[in-house]
Amino acid sequence: MKSESPQDPSPKVITRRSLLRGIGLSLAAVPVAKLLVACGGDDTTGGDTNTDAGTDTDAGVVDPGTWATGGTAAMTAAATYPDPFASGMGTVCNLNCEATLGPCYATTVDRKDISEGHDGLPVRLAFLVVDESCKPIPGATVDIWHAGPEGLYSGEDASDFCTSGDATARSARWFRGVQTTDANGRVDFDTCFPGWYSSRTIHIHFTVRVNGQEFVTSQLFFDDATSDDIINHQPLYDTRGARDTTNQNDTVVSADAVGDYLFATQRMSDGAMLASKTLVIRSSLNNASCAIPGGSSGGGPGGPPPGGDGGMGPPPGWDGGMGPPPGFDGGTP
C-alpha cells in the first residue's frame, strides 16, 4: 500500500458512546453505485445502474424513479432490500488491488450507520469479503471513509487539506466507520452518497484487516451515469455544478481499470440506493499484492513521479492523487 501522508493507517476506533459524548453538532448539508462481483464469469462492469430492483407497491414508498433525500433516516422498514450476493460468486476470484491511502484517513468508529444524521441520498453499502479461492472470511474488519455530499471529509484529526478547516466538518466524524464481517463474510454500512471535489472522481476508501493486520487498502467507484444523474438532479448535490473529474480522467485509477472497482447499484422502493461489492483479498500476507493501474496522473496509485506531470504542474495542494477539497487552494481554505 502506498500512502500519500505519514499517517498511521492502523485503526483508531472510538465507540458510539464516546463519539456522541464528544460531538453534539447540528448538520445541514448537501446529498447518494454498482456491484462488480469480482469472482467467476458473471462479473458485470457496465449496464444500467439505476435499476428498480427491490421496488414494491407498499403505501408510502416513493416513486421508484426518484432518489430519496433526508439521509439514512429516509430508509424505511417497509422497503425490502434484496441480498445482492444471492446469486453466488462463481469459482475464480480476482484480487482487489491496492490504491493510495490518501491523506484523509482519521479515527474511525465501530458502527453500521456512519452518517451521524448528515443529509443526503441514503445508501446501504453491502460488502462480501472473500479470499482468492472465493472462500468467505468471517471476522474481518472493513474500515471505510469518504467525503460528505459537500465534498469535505470530517474529523479534527484529519488535515485541513481534507476538511478545508471547516468548523462543522472538523467537529464531526461523519462518513467514517468500521464493521466486522459475519459468518458469511458479509458486512453492511448505512451512509449517504459521497460528494465530489476537484481532480477526483466520486469514490469510497476502504481497508480490510484480518486479525488486526492490513490485507488491502483501496478505493471503490460509482458508474459515471449514476453519479451524473445524482449531481445534476438531486437536491443538495445539484447546487455545486458539474464535477471536473470522472472515471475517465481520474488521477488515481485509469479509465481502463475502473470497471473492476465499480459498485453495483439498485434503487430501492424507499428511494435509497443499495450499492454492493465483493472484496477479494489475499489468502495470506505472504502472497503478492497488486496495484491499481494509475489514472491520468501517470504515476500509478501514488501519483506522478517527480517532474512527470507533462509540463502542466500539479494542482494546488497536490497530494499524489487526492486533489483539493472545495475551497482549498493549497494555502488558506
N, C-alpha and C positions, 0 to 999 in steps of 0.2 A: 504494500500500500504506500502511495506517495502522498505525503501531507504538504499542504500549502502553508502551514504555520507550525511553530514549535509546540503546539498544544498537545497535551497528553490525551490520546484517544480512548483511554480506558474509561469505563462507565463511571460517572459520578452520579449516583442515584439519590434522589430525595423522595420522601414519602408524600402521599397526597395530603396527610395531616399537616406536615411541616410546610408544605407548599401553600396551603390555604392560610395557615397562620402568618406566612410572610408576605403574601401578595396583597389581597384586598384592593383590587382595582376595578374600575368600570371601563368597558370597552365599547367603542363604536367603530367598526372597521369596514373593510370592503371585500366580495365573495368569489369550483369545486374543484381518461382514464381508460385500460385495455390489457387483458392477460395474455402475455406470451407464455404459454406453457412451454418451459424450456426443455421438456422431455418428449421423446418419441416423435412420430411422424405427423401428429396432429397439431403441431405448432402453428400459430397464426400470427402474422405480422402486419396485417392490413385489414381492410374491410370497414364496415360501418361500426363505429364505437358508440354511437348514440342509440343503441338498441333499447327496446322497451321490455326486455325480458323481466319477468317478475311483476309486471303491472297486473292490477285486478280491478274489479268494479266495486269494491267496498265504498260505502258512503264516506265522503270526507277526504278522499285521496285527490291529489292534484291531477290535472290534465297530464296524461303520460308523455306529452311533448314538452312539458315545462320543467325546468330545473327548479328545485326548491331554494328558498333563501332562509335566513334566520339561524344558520349554524346547525350544530348537531341536535339542538332542541327540536328542530323540524322533523327529525327522524321518528316516525310513528310506529307504534306497536302493531298497527293494522297492516303494515306493509310486510310482504313476505320476501325475505332476502334469500335467494337460492344459494346452494353450495356451488361456487364456481369451479371446484375441483372434483365434482361428482363424476365426470367422465373419465377420470384417470389420467395417467401421465405417459403411458407407453413404456418402452424398455430402454431408451437411451436418454441420458440426462447430460446436457451441455453446461459446463461450468459458467457461473456468473463471474465475470472478470472484474478486476479492481478499477476503481476510479478515484480521483483525488478526494481526500477527506474534506478539504475546504477549510476556511478559517472560522467557520461559524458553529462548529461543534461546541456544546456547552453542557452544563449539568443537566442530566436527564431526570425523568420522573417515571416511577413504576405505575402505569395506569393505561386503561384502554382508550378513554376519551381524552384526547390531548388538546382539545380546543380551548379550554378554560372559558367557555361562553363567547368566544370570538364569533362575530357574524361571518357569514359566507355561505357558499354552496356546500351542503353537508356531504361527506364522503365516508363510506365504510371501506377501509383498506384491508384486504384479506391476503395473507401470505401463507404459503406452504413451503416449509424448509425441508429439503431432501439432500442426500449426498449424491455422488457421481453414479451410484448404482440405482438411483431413484428410490432409495430407502428413506422414509420419513425420519426426521431427527427430533425426538421429544426432548424437552428440557433445554433447548437452545434459546438464547435471548436475541430478540430483534429490536434494535435501537434505531429509531427514525427521527429525523428532524427536517423541517422545511420552512420556507418563508410564508408569512401570512398573506392574505389577499392583497394587502397594500405593498407587498414586496419586501417587507422587513422581517428579519429574524428577531427572536426575543432573547432576554437574559442579560443581567448586569455583568455576567462573566463572559459574555460574547463581546468581541471587539466592537468599537463604534463603527468600524467598517461595515459590520453586519446589521447593526441596529440604527445606523445613521445618528446615534446619540439621542434618539427619540426617547423621552422620559417614559412613555407608556410601554414601549417595546422593551426597554431595559428593566422595568419593574415587573414584567410578565415572564412567564415561561411557557407561553402557548406554542403549540406545534412541535413539541418535544416529548418523547415518551419511549418506554421500553416495556416489552411484554415477553413472557416465556411460552414457548410452543407447548401444546398439549400432546397427548399420547400419539396423535396422528400427524404431528409436525405443524399444526395449524395455529395461527395467531391472527387476531384482528385488532384494528385501531379505528376509532371514530375521529374524524378531523374535518377540515374544510379544504376545498380545492386551493392549491397554492397560487400566489400571485407571481408576477414576473418582475424582473429587474434587468437592467441593461447588460448585454453581452452574454446572457444565459437563457436558454430555453427553459420552460417550466419543468421542474424536477423535484424529486424527493431523495434525500440522502438516507442510507441505511448501513448499519453494521450488524453482522451476525457473529455471535460468540457462542462457543461451546465450552462448558466448564471454565468460564471466565477468560478463555483465550480467543482472540480475534481470528476468525477464519476468512472473512471477506468484508471489505468496506467498498461501497459502490454507490451508484445513483440509478434511479428509475425515471421514466419519462412518460408523457402522455401524447397520444396521437395529435398531430397539429390541427386537424379539422375540429376535434373536440375542444382543444384549447382555444382556438379562434372563435368558435361558437360562443363559448363562455365569456371570453374577453370582450367580444363585440356586442353581446346582447344581455348578459347577466347583470342585474343591479349590483352596484359596488365595483365589480370588475370593469364595467364599461366606462368608468369615469376617468381612467388613466390613458386612454388612447391605445393605439396599436403598439404591440411589442416590437422591439428591434431585432430579436433573435428567435429563430425557430429551430426545429430539429434538423433543418437543412444547413444551418450555418452556426451551430453551437460551438463553443470554444473547448468543450470537454469531450464530447462524443461525436464521431463522424456520422455523416448522413447515411453512409453505407451500413454502419454498425448499429444505429439507434433502434432498428426494428427488433433486435434481440433484447432490448431493455424497456419495452413498452408495456404499460399496464393494459389489460383487457378491461373494458368498462361497459356497464349497463346502467340504464336509468331505471330506478325503482319506482313503485307505484306512489310513494310519498314524495317523489321528485329528487330524492337523494341519489348519489352515484355509488355504485358498487364497483370498486377497482381492485383487480386481483392480479397476483403474480406468483409464480413458483420461483423460489430462490434455491439455486443449486450450488452447494458449497463443497469444498474438498472433503474427501473421506478422511484425510489425515493432513496435518500440517506439514508432513514430510513430502506430500505431493506438490508438484509445481503449481503456482498460481499463474494468472494471466492478467493482462492489462487491456482495458477498453481501448480500441483504436481511437486515437485522438481526433479532436474536432478541428475547426478552422484555424486554431492557433498553430497547428502543425507540429506541436511538440508533445503529443501524447497526453496522457491524463494529468501530467504535471505542468502543462502549459508549454510555451515555446522555449527553445534554448536561447541563451544569450545572443542577441543580435538576429535571431531567427524570426523576425516579425515582418519580413517582406518590405522593410523600409518604412512601414506605417507607424511603428511605435505602439506600445501597449496603451490600453485605455487608462484613464486616471484611476489610481489606486489598484493597478494590476496585481493580481494575486495568484497567477497561474491558472486562470480559467474561471474564477468565481465571478468577476465582474462587479461593478459597484451597485449597491442598492440605491433606491430612489433618493435623489437629493445629495448623494455623496460624490464629491468632486476630487477626492484624493487628499483633501485637507479638512476644512471646516464643513460639516454637513449642511 
